[in-house]
Amino acid sequence: MSSKSVDTMSPTEVVIVGLGPTGATLANILGGYGINVLVLEREESIYPLPRAVHFDDEAMRVFQSVGLAGQIDPKVRVNCGTRFVDKNQDLLLDWPRPQDIGPLGWYPSYRFHQPDLEADLNDGLARQDSVTVLRGCTVTDIVQDDDGAIISWEQNGKPSQVRADFVVGADGARSVVRHSFDCDWEDLGFKERWLVVDVQLTADRSDLGDFTIQTCDRARPTTYVRCPREWRRWEISLHDHERDEDVVGDDFIWPHMRPSITPDEGRIVRRAVYNFESKLSDKWRDRRCFIAGDAAHLMPPFLGQGMCAGVRDVANLGWKLAAVLRWNAPDALLDTYERERRPHTRVYIETAVNVGRMMNNAETAETLTHAINPDGSAQMKSISRGLAHAMGPADGHLAGARMPQPVLADGRRLSDAMAGRFAVIAGRDALADHADHLPDDASAIILDADAHEALADLLEIQGVSALAIRPDFYCYGGVQGGDAAAIAPFFSDLRAQISSTA
């Protein structure tokens, strides 16, 4: 291809390949920092049918941080939990979800309609002056050097290219970004074929209730999901001998939907055979290129954490890219992305695999209860995992812990006040005595705990006299209560990690 035939765009800071929920969330995060972003998406428009159907309070807090939670919230349903039934649909175990707003400031679990969510994320991008979205693009090549990468693509048969400081692949399991560098999948050993059927109800079926219904039948486990509005989902396990082309037909689907439904009551709008797998990419960064979401990991759907993991990926990576590009943080900060996110995601994948095996094999209330909680309780709690290998101060105190979202004295929630920055929290005297060691206003908001009762309570609960919370709402670290001599080095170390003002 001659250089004359290629449309070369002006250099940009970040190219994101893929505009699903993971890529769109990252683009919104980076746009909030004013970073110049080019998004390349293969599809011409938003996929009109549901795929993922669940996200949690941590994901909603990320959506809040980019100003979209208020737009998303009216369109979702708070998840009630799961009821386990036997093959005759008789109740074995009721496993409710908490119905109170949790410490992160949101309900623990939501059901959503993915086209709605993607439309809201795209609305957010339309308001970002520094973000450009190109659809109908097929990426053909990525070439890196020490200072950046050149990304080539075709759109309507026309070749184009652009130079970027960084490239992020949020382009799914067959990611072209992942394939551009030397990495392999680590297989964690789970692989099953399931048929996913999405139905739009055409008649009242309020008798189905609002719970997820898990049919415990070793011969044919089945899951029913109550989605927003008239949308419902069935997931049906498949046997090895059953051919894809046969199981997507009406003759197979309608008799196997449990709880049952008839063609007079609902219209099948999507039928697809999936291989549920458990995989981790063994590399998430290659110099200037990163991968996130399904490009970096695949997990079975039994926890509803696949999309959530992708949102956590980009919440982690987004602020670190901003720190390097806007706060002049050292490039080494970006190495913490894989170190933090890969083992964290592994825990979720392994938990999803264990839950899936339990659901597929337990057929009595006793075995279900023991599998869920060996103490005999059956209250479904949100998974709350910290980062086991988190960046932070040398003593590691609180580093990587997931932080709550208090409400400040002026009525703002903490995440809104942070506005993409760190939150540094300490008493008035500590802040005044060590002001020269604090990060600058661009990278951190400094909060006087003496002026905010909720923050004073937070310090007391954590047993610290100073605390730093990252823009992805995990803890950077804290100074154990009473150790006043440690406050100045704590502030200085944080400043050195995230900016050039040290």
C-alpha positions as CSV (number, residue, x, y, z in Angstrom):
1,M,0.0,0.0,0.0
2,S,1.5,3.3,-1.0
3,S,1.7,6.1,1.6
4,K,-0.3,8.4,-0.8
5,S,-3.3,6.1,-0.5
6,V,-3.5,6.3,3.3
7,D,-5.4,9.0,5.1
8,T,-3.1,10.0,8.0
9,M,-4.9,11.7,10.9
10,S,-3.3,14.1,13.3
11,P,-1.6,12.3,16.3
12,T,-3.8,11.6,19.3
13,E,-3.1,10.6,22.9
14,V,-5.1,7.4,23.2
15,V,-6.7,5.1,20.7
16,I,-9.4,2.7,22.1
17,V,-10.3,-0.3,19.9
18,G,-13.8,-1.4,20.7
19,L,-16.9,0.6,21.8
20,G,-18.7,-2.0,24.0
21,P,-19.3,-1.1,27.6
22,T,-15.7,-1.5,28.5
23,G,-14.3,0.7,25.7
24,A,-17.1,3.3,26.1
25,T,-16.6,3.5,29.9
26,L,-12.8,4.1,29.3
27,A,-13.5,6.8,26.7
28,N,-15.8,8.6,29.1
29,I,-13.2,8.4,31.9
30,L,-10.4,9.7,29.7
31,G,-12.6,12.4,28.2
32,G,-13.3,13.7,31.7
33,Y,-9.6,14.5,32.0
34,G,-9.6,16.3,28.6
35,I,-7.4,13.6,27.0
36,N,-7.6,13.3,23.2
37,V,-9.1,10.0,22.4
38,L,-10.0,8.2,19.2
39,V,-12.3,5.2,19.4
40,L,-12.3,2.7,16.5
41,E,-15.4,0.5,16.5
42,R,-16.1,-2.3,14.0
43,E,-19.9,-2.1,14.1
44,E,-21.9,0.7,12.4
45,S,-24.3,1.1,15.3
46,I,-25.1,-0.1,18.8
47,Y,-26.0,-3.8,18.9
48,P,-29.8,-3.7,19.4
49,L,-30.1,-6.9,21.5
50,P,-29.1,-7.7,25.1
51,R,-25.9,-9.5,25.9
52,A,-24.7,-8.8,29.5
53,V,-27.6,-8.4,31.9
54,H,-26.0,-7.6,35.3
55,F,-23.7,-5.1,36.9
56,D,-22.9,-4.2,40.5
57,D,-22.6,-1.2,42.8
58,E,-18.9,-0.9,42.0
59,A,-19.7,-0.5,38.3
60,M,-22.5,2.0,39.1
61,R,-20.1,4.0,41.1
62,V,-17.8,4.2,38.1
63,F,-20.8,5.3,35.9
64,Q,-21.5,7.9,38.6
65,S,-17.9,9.2,38.3
66,V,-18.4,10.0,34.6
67,G,-21.7,11.7,35.3
68,L,-24.0,9.0,33.9
69,A,-25.4,7.2,36.9
70,G,-28.4,9.5,37.0
71,Q,-29.2,8.7,33.4
72,I,-28.7,5.0,33.8
73,D,-30.4,4.4,37.1
74,P,-34.1,4.9,35.9
75,K,-33.6,2.2,33.3
76,V,-32.3,-0.6,35.5
77,R,-33.9,-3.0,38.1
78,V,-32.5,-3.7,41.5
79,N,-31.7,-7.4,41.5
80,C,-33.8,-9.4,44.1
81,G,-31.6,-12.4,44.2
82,T,-31.9,-16.1,43.1
83,R,-34.4,-18.8,43.9
84,F,-33.1,-22.4,43.4
85,V,-35.8,-24.9,42.3
86,D,-35.7,-28.5,41.4
87,K,-36.6,-29.9,38.0
88,N,-40.3,-29.8,38.9
89,Q,-39.9,-26.1,39.8
90,D,-40.4,-26.7,43.5
91,L,-38.4,-24.3,45.8
92,L,-35.2,-25.6,47.2
93,L,-33.6,-22.5,48.5
94,D,-34.4,-18.7,48.5
95,W,-31.2,-16.7,48.1
96,P,-32.2,-13.0,48.3
97,R,-29.9,-10.1,47.5
98,P,-29.7,-7.2,50.0
99,Q,-32.3,-4.5,49.1
100,D,-30.5,-1.6,50.9
101,I,-28.1,0.9,49.4
102,G,-24.6,-0.4,50.4
103,P,-21.5,1.4,51.5
104,L,-20.5,2.2,47.9
105,G,-23.6,4.4,47.7
106,W,-25.6,2.2,45.4
107,Y,-27.6,-1.1,45.5
108,P,-25.4,-4.2,45.4
109,S,-26.8,-5.6,42.2
110,Y,-28.6,-4.4,39.1
111,R,-30.3,-6.0,36.1
112,F,-30.0,-3.9,32.9
113,H,-30.7,-3.9,29.2
114,Q,-27.4,-3.6,27.4
115,P,-28.6,-1.5,24.4
116,D,-29.9,1.1,27.0
117,L,-26.6,1.2,28.8
118,E,-24.5,1.5,25.6
119,A,-26.8,4.3,24.4
120,D,-26.2,6.2,27.7
121,L,-22.4,5.7,27.5
122,N,-22.5,6.9,23.9
123,D,-24.5,10.0,25.0
124,G,-21.7,10.7,27.5
125,L,-19.1,10.5,24.7
126,A,-21.1,12.9,22.6
127,R,-20.6,15.5,25.3
128,Q,-16.9,15.0,25.4
129,D,-15.1,17.5,23.2
130,S,-11.8,15.5,23.2
131,V,-13.3,12.2,22.2
132,T,-13.8,11.1,18.5
133,V,-15.7,8.0,17.6
134,L,-15.3,6.3,14.2
135,R,-17.6,3.4,13.4
136,G,-17.4,0.7,10.7
137,C,-13.6,0.5,11.2
138,T,-11.5,-2.7,10.9
139,V,-8.1,-2.4,12.5
140,T,-5.5,-3.9,10.2
141,D,-2.1,-3.2,11.9
142,I,-0.5,-1.9,15.1
143,V,3.2,-1.0,15.0
144,Q,4.9,0.2,18.2
145,D,8.1,2.1,18.9
146,D,9.6,3.7,22.1
147,D,7.3,6.7,21.9
148,G,4.0,5.4,20.8
149,A,2.2,3.3,18.2
150,I,0.8,3.7,14.7
151,I,-2.7,2.1,14.3
152,S,-4.0,1.4,10.8
153,W,-7.6,0.6,9.9
154,E,-10.0,0.5,7.0
155,Q,-13.4,2.3,6.9
156,N,-15.6,1.8,3.9
157,G,-12.6,0.4,2.0
158,K,-10.5,3.5,2.7
159,P,-7.2,2.9,4.6
160,S,-6.3,5.3,7.4
161,Q,-3.8,5.5,10.2
162,V,-3.0,7.6,13.3
163,R,-0.2,7.8,15.7
164,A,-1.0,7.6,19.4
165,D,0.8,7.7,22.7
166,F,-1.2,4.6,23.9
167,V,-3.5,2.0,22.6
168,V,-6.1,0.1,24.5
169,G,-7.8,-3.0,23.2
170,A,-11.4,-3.3,24.5
171,D,-12.3,-5.4,21.4
172,G,-13.4,-8.7,22.9
173,A,-12.1,-12.2,23.0
174,R,-10.7,-12.0,19.5
175,S,-8.9,-8.8,20.2
176,V,-6.7,-7.5,17.4
177,V,-4.7,-5.5,20.0
178,R,-4.0,-8.6,22.1
179,H,-2.9,-10.4,18.9
180,S,-0.5,-7.6,18.1
181,F,1.8,-8.6,21.0
182,D,3.1,-11.8,22.2
183,C,0.7,-13.3,24.8
184,D,-1.3,-16.5,25.4
185,W,-4.5,-17.5,27.2
186,E,-4.2,-19.2,30.5
187,D,-7.0,-21.7,30.6
188,L,-8.5,-22.1,34.1
189,G,-10.3,-25.2,33.2
190,F,-14.0,-24.4,32.7
191,K,-15.8,-24.9,29.3
192,E,-19.5,-25.6,28.8
193,R,-21.9,-24.9,25.9
194,W,-25.1,-23.1,26.8
195,L,-28.0,-21.7,24.7
196,V,-28.9,-18.1,25.6
197,V,-32.5,-17.1,24.6
198,D,-33.7,-13.5,25.0
199,V,-37.5,-13.1,25.0
200,Q,-39.7,-10.0,24.8
201,L,-42.9,-10.7,26.6
202,T,-46.1,-10.0,24.7
203,A,-48.5,-11.1,27.6
204,D,-48.6,-10.6,31.3
205,R,-46.3,-13.1,33.1
206,S,-46.0,-11.4,36.4
207,D,-46.3,-14.9,38.0
208,L,-42.7,-15.4,37.0
209,G,-41.7,-13.0,39.7
210,D,-38.6,-10.8,40.0
211,F,-36.1,-13.3,41.1
212,T,-33.5,-15.1,39.0
213,I,-34.6,-18.8,38.9
214,Q,-32.0,-21.5,38.8
215,T,-33.4,-24.9,37.9
216,C,-31.1,-27.5,39.6
217,D,-31.2,-30.5,37.4
218,R,-28.0,-32.3,36.7
219,A,-29.4,-33.5,33.4
220,R,-30.2,-30.0,32.2
221,P,-29.4,-27.0,34.4
222,T,-31.4,-23.9,33.3
223,T,-31.4,-20.2,34.4
224,Y,-34.2,-17.7,34.1
225,V,-33.3,-14.0,34.5
226,R,-35.7,-11.2,35.2
227,C,-34.5,-8.3,33.1
228,P,-35.9,-4.7,32.9
229,R,-39.3,-4.0,31.3
230,E,-40.6,-6.7,29.1
231,W,-37.2,-8.4,28.6
232,R,-36.5,-11.9,30.0
233,R,-33.6,-14.3,29.5
234,W,-33.3,-18.1,29.6
235,E,-30.0,-19.9,29.6
236,I,-30.1,-23.6,28.9
237,S,-27.2,-26.0,29.2
238,L,-26.4,-28.2,26.3
239,H,-25.1,-31.7,25.8
240,D,-22.1,-32.5,23.7
241,H,-24.1,-34.4,21.1
242,E,-26.5,-31.5,20.5
243,R,-25.7,-29.5,17.4
244,D,-25.8,-25.8,17.4
245,E,-28.1,-25.6,14.3
246,D,-30.7,-27.9,16.1
247,V,-30.8,-26.2,19.5
248,V,-31.5,-22.7,18.1
249,G,-34.8,-24.0,16.6
250,D,-38.2,-23.4,18.1
251,D,-38.8,-27.2,18.5
252,F,-35.9,-27.3,20.9
253,I,-36.2,-24.0,22.7
254,W,-39.9,-23.8,23.8
255,P,-40.0,-27.2,25.6
256,H,-36.8,-26.5,27.4
257,M,-37.6,-23.1,28.9
258,R,-38.0,-23.4,32.7
259,P,-40.1,-21.9,34.1
260,S,-42.2,-22.5,31.1
261,I,-43.5,-19.9,28.6
262,T,-45.4,-20.3,25.3
263,P,-45.1,-18.5,22.0
264,D,-48.3,-16.7,22.7
265,E,-46.7,-15.0,25.7
266,G,-43.3,-14.0,24.3
267,R,-41.3,-13.4,21.2
268,I,-37.8,-14.8,20.9
269,V,-35.6,-12.0,19.7
270,R,-32.2,-13.6,20.1
271,R,-31.0,-17.2,20.3
272,A,-27.2,-17.9,20.5
273,V,-25.0,-20.8,21.5
274,Y,-22.1,-19.7,23.8
275,N,-19.0,-21.5,25.0
276,F,-18.7,-20.4,28.6
277,E,-15.0,-20.3,29.3
278,S,-12.5,-19.3,32.1
279,K,-9.4,-17.7,30.7
280,L,-6.9,-15.0,31.5
281,S,-4.4,-13.4,29.1
282,D,-0.9,-13.9,30.5
283,K,0.1,-10.4,29.5
284,W,-2.1,-7.2,29.7
285,R,0.5,-4.6,28.6
286,D,3.1,-4.6,25.9
287,R,4.9,-1.2,26.0
288,R,2.3,1.2,24.6
289,C,-0.5,-1.3,24.2
290,F,-3.0,-2.5,26.8
291,I,-6.0,-4.8,26.8
292,A,-9.1,-4.7,29.0
293,G,-12.4,-6.5,29.4
294,D,-13.0,-9.7,27.3
295,A,-9.8,-9.0,25.5
296,A,-8.0,-9.8,28.8
297,H,-10.2,-12.3,30.5
298,L,-13.2,-14.6,29.9
299,M,-15.4,-15.9,32.7
300,P,-18.6,-18.0,32.9
301,P,-21.7,-15.9,33.7
302,F,-22.7,-17.4,37.0
303,L,-21.7,-14.4,39.1
304,G,-22.7,-11.8,36.5
305,Q,-19.2,-10.3,36.8
306,G,-17.9,-10.4,33.2
307,M,-18.8,-6.9,32.3
308,C,-18.2,-5.7,35.8
309,A,-14.6,-6.9,35.6
310,G,-14.1,-4.9,32.4
311,V,-15.4,-1.8,34.0
312,R,-13.0,-2.3,36.9
313,D,-10.2,-2.8,34.4
314,V,-10.7,0.6,32.8
315,A,-11.5,2.4,36.0
316,N,-8.0,1.2,37.1
317,L,-6.2,1.9,33.8
318,G,-8.0,5.2,33.0
319,W,-6.7,7.3,35.9
320,K,-3.2,5.9,35.5
321,L,-3.1,6.9,31.8
322,A,-4.4,10.3,32.9
323,A,-1.7,10.5,35.6
324,V,1.0,9.9,33.0
325,L,-0.5,12.1,30.4
326,R,-1.7,15.0,32.6
327,W,0.0,14.8,36.0
328,N,3.5,13.8,34.6
329,A,3.5,10.6,36.7
330,P,6.3,8.1,35.9
331,D,5.6,5.5,33.2
332,A,6.2,2.8,35.8
333,L,2.8,3.6,37.2
334,L,1.2,1.9,34.2
335,D,3.0,-1.4,35.1
336,T,0.7,-1.6,38.2
337,Y,-2.3,-2.1,35.9
338,E,-1.7,-5.8,35.2
339,R,-0.1,-6.4,38.6
340,E,-3.4,-5.3,40.3
341,R,-6.0,-6.3,37.8
342,R,-4.9,-9.8,36.7
343,P,-4.9,-11.5,40.1
344,H,-8.0,-9.7,41.1
345,T,-9.9,-10.9,38.1
346,R,-8.6,-14.4,38.6
347,V,-10.4,-14.6,42.0
348,Y,-13.7,-13.6,40.3
349,I,-13.2,-16.2,37.6
350,E,-12.4,-18.9,40.0
351,T,-15.4,-18.0,42.2
352,A,-17.7,-17.9,39.1
353,V,-16.4,-21.4,38.1
354,N,-17.1,-22.8,41.6
355,V,-20.6,-21.2,41.7
356,G,-21.3,-22.7,38.2
357,R,-20.2,-26.1,39.2
358,M,-22.3,-25.9,42.4
359,M,-25.4,-24.8,40.4
360,N,-24.9,-27.5,37.9
361,N,-24.5,-30.3,40.4
362,A,-26.4,-29.5,43.6
363,E,-30.0,-30.8,43.6
364,T,-31.1,-30.6,47.3
365,A,-31.6,-27.7,49.7
366,E,-28.9,-29.1,52.0
367,T,-26.2,-29.3,49.4
368,L,-27.1,-25.8,48.0
369,T,-27.0,-24.2,51.4
370,H,-23.7,-25.8,52.3
371,A,-22.2,-24.8,48.9
372,I,-23.3,-21.2,49.3
373,N,-22.4,-20.7,53.0
374,P,-21.1,-23.6,55.0
375,D,-22.5,-22.0,58.2
376,G,-26.0,-22.8,56.9
377,S,-27.0,-19.2,56.1
378,A,-28.4,-18.3,52.7
379,Q,-28.1,-14.5,52.6
380,M,-26.5,-13.5,49.3
381,K,-23.9,-10.9,49.8
382,S,-22.0,-8.9,47.2
383,I,-18.5,-10.1,46.5
384,S,-16.1,-7.5,47.9
385,R,-12.5,-8.1,46.9
386,G,-9.6,-5.8,47.5
387,L,-6.5,-5.6,45.3
388,A,-4.0,-8.1,46.7
389,H,-1.0,-6.6,44.9
390,A,-1.9,-2.9,45.1
391,M,0.4,0.1,44.8
392,G,0.8,2.0,48.0
393,P,3.1,2.9,50.9
394,A,5.9,0.6,52.0
395,D,4.0,-0.7,55.0
396,G,1.1,-1.6,52.8
397,H,-1.5,-0.5,55.4
398,L,-4.9,-0.6,53.8
399,A,-3.5,-0.5,50.3
400,G,-6.0,-2.0,47.8
401,A,-8.9,-2.1,50.2
402,R,-12.2,-1.1,48.5
403,M,-13.4,2.2,50.0
404,P,-17.0,3.3,50.9
405,Q,-18.6,6.5,49.6
406,P,-19.4,8.9,52.4
407,V,-21.6,12.0,52.0
408,L,-19.7,15.2,52.7
409,A,-21.0,18.0,54.9
410,D,-22.0,20.0,51.8
411,G,-24.2,17.2,50.6
412,R,-21.8,15.9,47.8
413,R,-21.0,12.3,47.6
414,L,-17.3,11.6,47.9
415,S,-16.9,10.3,44.3
416,D,-18.4,13.4,42.9
417,A,-16.1,15.6,44.9
418,M,-13.1,13.6,43.8
419,A,-13.8,14.4,40.1
420,G,-11.2,11.9,38.8
421,R,-8.6,12.8,41.5
422,F,-7.2,11.2,44.6
423,A,-8.9,12.0,47.9
424,V,-6.5,12.8,50.7
425,I,-8.2,12.9,54.0
426,A,-6.7,14.0,57.3
427,G,-7.4,16.2,60.3
428,R,-7.0,20.0,60.0
429,D,-3.8,20.2,62.0
430,A,-2.1,17.3,60.0
431,L,-3.0,19.0,56.7
432,A,-1.7,22.4,57.8
433,D,1.5,21.0,59.3
434,H,2.4,19.0,56.2
435,A,0.9,21.2,53.4
436,D,4.3,21.2,51.5
437,H,4.1,17.5,51.1
438,L,0.6,17.2,49.7
439,P,-0.1,16.4,46.0
440,D,-1.3,19.4,43.9
441,D,-4.9,20.3,43.2
442,A,-4.8,18.7,39.7
443,S,-4.2,15.2,41.1
444,A,-5.9,15.3,44.5
445,I,-8.6,16.9,46.5
446,I,-7.6,17.6,50.0
447,L,-10.4,17.0,52.6
448,D,-10.3,18.2,56.1
449,A,-11.9,15.4,58.2
450,D,-12.6,17.8,61.0
451,A,-15.1,19.6,58.7
452,H,-16.9,16.4,57.6
453,E,-18.3,14.1,60.2
454,A,-18.6,11.2,57.7
455,L,-14.9,11.5,56.9
456,A,-13.9,11.7,60.6
457,D,-15.9,8.5,61.1
458,L,-14.2,6.9,58.2
459,L,-10.7,7.6,59.7
460,E,-11.9,6.2,63.0
461,I,-13.3,3.1,61.5
462,Q,-10.2,2.4,59.6
463,G,-8.0,3.2,62.5
464,V,-5.9,5.9,60.7
465,S,-5.1,9.5,61.1
466,A,-4.6,10.1,57.3
467,L,-6.0,8.2,54.3
468,A,-5.7,8.4,50.5
469,I,-8.3,7.0,48.2
470,R,-7.5,6.5,44.5
471,P,-9.7,7.7,41.6
472,D,-10.9,4.1,41.1
473,F,-12.1,4.1,44.8
474,Y,-9.6,1.7,46.2
475,C,-7.4,2.7,49.0
476,Y,-3.8,3.9,48.3
477,G,-3.0,3.6,52.0
478,G,-3.3,5.1,55.4
479,V,-1.3,6.3,58.4
480,Q,-2.1,4.2,61.4
481,G,-3.6,6.3,64.2
482,G,-1.2,8.2,66.4
483,D,1.8,7.9,64.2
484,A,2.2,11.6,63.4
485,A,5.7,11.2,62.2
486,A,4.6,9.0,59.3
487,I,2.2,11.6,57.8
488,A,4.7,13.7,56.0
489,P,6.4,10.8,54.3
490,F,3.0,9.3,53.5
491,F,2.0,12.4,51.6
492,S,5.4,12.7,49.9
493,D,5.4,9.1,48.7
494,L,1.9,9.5,47.3
495,R,2.9,12.7,45.5
496,A,6.0,11.0,44.0
497,Q,3.9,8.1,42.7
498,I,1.3,10.2,40.9
499,S,2.9,13.4,39.8
500,S,6.0,15.3,39.0
501,T,5.6,17.8,41.8
502,A,7.6,15.7,44.3
